[in-house]
Each structure stands twice: as C-alpha cells, then as structure tokens.
Amino acid sequence: MTHLTQPSVTIDHDKCIAAKGCRTCIDVCPTDILAIGADGKVQMAYDECWYCLPCQHDCPTKAITVAIPYLLR
C-alpha cells in the first residue's frame, strides 16, 4: 500500500505575486523552507514546516495555505 502525503504548505500559483517582487512569505518563514522557483513563483524547498503560520497570515494575496496535521491542532 502506498501512502501519498500532501506537503504541509501549498501555494496557489494563480494568486502568488512573487514574480512581481513579493517575498513576504519567504522573509517571515523562520525555517527558510520557501524559495522562488524557476517559474518565478514561491515553492517549498523542503518540507520541514513548523506550522507557525506567518507565511499564511502575512501573504497579501492569501496564496498560501498551511495544513496543520490533526494531532498538532
């Protein structure tokens, strides 16, 4: 049986304005897991999210969603 896991941080690339110079989520992330991808949009460099939520709360276009695992809620 294969278990597929979703990344803890998802970015709606239709809403992301990183290509226009926005780096808010990258700047507020204490773990530096977010980076600008080849397409000019934000992506996760690796999945080590602390679920602290500044990226989600501070995103001006609400392009980021942090999925907090059930046991941490």
C-alpha positions in Angstrom: 0.0 0.0 0.0 1.4 3.4 -1.0 0.6 6.4 1.2 0.7 9.8 -0.5 1.3 12.7 1.7 0.5 16.3 0.9 3.0 19.0 1.6 2.3 21.0 4.7 2.4 24.2 2.7 0.6 24.7 -0.5 0.9 27.7 -2.8 -1.8 28.8 -5.2 0.3 29.9 -8.1 -2.6 31.8 -9.7 -2.6 34.1 -6.6 1.2 34.2 -6.0 2.8 37.5 -6.9 6.4 36.6 -6.2 7.2 37.3 -9.8 6.3 40.9 -9.2 8.8 41.2 -6.3 6.8 39.9 -3.3 8.9 37.9 -0.9 6.7 38.3 2.2 6.3 34.6 2.9 10.0 33.9 2.3 11.0 36.7 4.6 8.7 35.7 7.5 9.5 31.9 7.5 11.8 31.0 10.4 12.8 27.7 8.8 13.7 29.1 5.3 11.7 26.3 3.6 10.2 28.6 1.0 12.0 29.8 -2.2 11.4 31.3 -5.6 11.1 28.5 -8.2 12.2 28.6 -11.8 8.7 29.8 -12.7 9.1 32.9 -10.5 6.6 31.6 -8.0 7.1 30.5 -4.4 7.6 26.8 -3.7 8.7 24.7 -0.8 12.4 24.0 -0.9 11.9 21.1 1.5 9.1 20.0 3.9 10.2 21.0 7.4 7.3 23.3 8.3 6.9 24.3 11.9 3.2 25.2 11.4 3.8 28.6 12.8 1.6 30.3 10.2 3.3 33.7 9.5 3.5 32.8 5.8 -0.2 32.2 5.6 -1.2 35.1 7.7 1.1 37.7 6.1 0.6 36.7 2.4 -1.0 39.8 0.8 -2.9 37.6 -1.8 -3.8 34.7 0.5 -1.9 32.4 -1.8 -0.5 30.2 1.0 -2.3 27.5 2.9 -0.7 25.6 5.8 -2.1 22.2 6.5 -1.7 21.6 10.2 -1.7 17.9 11.0 -4.6 16.7 13.0 -2.5 15.7 16.0 -1.0 19.1 16.3 -4.2 21.1 16.3 
